[in-house]
Amino acid sequence: MQQQSTVPGQFQQGEITIGEWMLTILIVAIPIVGFVMLFVWGFGSGTHPSKANWAKATLIWFAIVIGLYIVFFMIFGLALLSSR
């Protein structure tokens, strides 16, 4: 039987439980705190790889949505200004 050594800062592989996911989603639902935690989980050490990938994907979706909002409001604003 082979023993695994644990290195500080290295996450030991294991399954993330439903309770942990529920807590994660609850924390992300809190304004500002959730956004900051996405960066902590996405780019911090010691986070489970699945949670880190999920956090990074969520941040990418946030960036896409914010970009679409900016484009939409620019087009809408230009349409309003040109109608005068």
C-alpha positions as MATLAB code, in Angstrom:
seq = 'MQQQSTVPGQFQQGEITIGEWMLTILIVAIPIVGFVMLFVWGFGSGTHPSKANWAKATLIWFAIVIGLYIVFFMIFGLALLSSR';
ca = [
       0.000    0.000    0.000;
       1.346    3.400   -1.022;
       1.158    6.331    1.368;
       0.359    9.780    0.111;
       2.268   12.702    1.498;
       0.414   15.941    1.967;
       2.135   19.091    0.904;
       0.971   22.364    2.512;
      -1.176   24.320    0.066;
      -1.952   21.257   -2.022;
      -5.530   20.044   -1.919;
      -6.059   16.347   -1.371;
      -8.434   14.967   -4.009;
     -11.904   14.047   -2.838;
     -15.504   14.589   -3.666;
     -17.203   17.868   -2.803;
     -20.378   17.085   -0.889;
     -23.826   18.475   -1.584;
     -23.666   20.435    1.656;
     -20.416   22.106    0.593;
     -21.950   23.046   -2.772;
     -25.045   24.444   -1.050;
     -22.840   26.577    1.210;
     -20.784   27.695   -1.786;
     -23.884   28.797   -3.699;
     -25.242   30.577   -0.610;
     -21.994   32.520   -0.195;
     -21.923   33.483   -3.884;
     -25.491   34.804   -3.574;
     -24.338   37.459   -1.077;
     -23.612   40.709   -2.957;
     -19.955   41.779   -3.142;
     -18.858   39.005   -0.749;
     -19.810   36.366   -3.316;
     -17.937   38.167   -6.076;
     -14.797   38.413   -3.946;
     -15.092   34.747   -2.944;
     -15.208   33.724   -6.610;
     -11.750   35.259   -7.022;
     -10.514   33.591   -3.827;
     -11.791   30.173   -4.886;
     -10.774   30.597   -8.513;
      -7.223   31.766   -7.997;
      -6.352   30.879   -4.404;
      -4.348   27.853   -3.404;
      -5.888   25.075   -1.372;
      -9.210   25.114   -3.224;
     -10.573   21.889   -4.699;
      -9.883   21.876   -8.471;
     -13.571   21.404   -9.307;
     -14.570   24.425   -7.231;
     -11.704   26.474   -8.694;
     -12.780   25.647  -12.254;
     -16.418   26.424  -11.398;
     -15.419   29.792   -9.909;
     -13.340   30.692  -12.973;
     -16.184   29.716  -15.324;
     -18.624   31.809  -13.274;
     -16.291   34.816  -13.471;
     -16.047   34.367  -17.251;
     -19.869   34.347  -17.479;
     -19.986   37.520  -15.361;
     -17.541   39.193  -17.768;
     -19.593   38.112  -20.804;
     -22.856   39.391  -19.315;
     -21.316   42.710  -18.255;
     -19.841   43.109  -21.747;
     -23.236   42.432  -23.339;
     -24.893   44.953  -21.005;
     -22.352   47.598  -21.970;
     -22.880   46.944  -25.691;
     -26.677   46.948  -25.246;
     -26.729   50.229  -23.337;
     -24.336   51.850  -25.804;
     -26.585   50.876  -28.723;
     -29.717   51.897  -26.815;
     -28.149   55.198  -25.761;
     -27.008   55.987  -29.298;
     -30.477   55.187  -30.621;
     -32.028   57.592  -28.100;
     -29.527   60.336  -28.896;
     -29.952   59.992  -32.653;
     -33.760   60.201  -32.460;
     -33.669   63.792  -31.154;
];
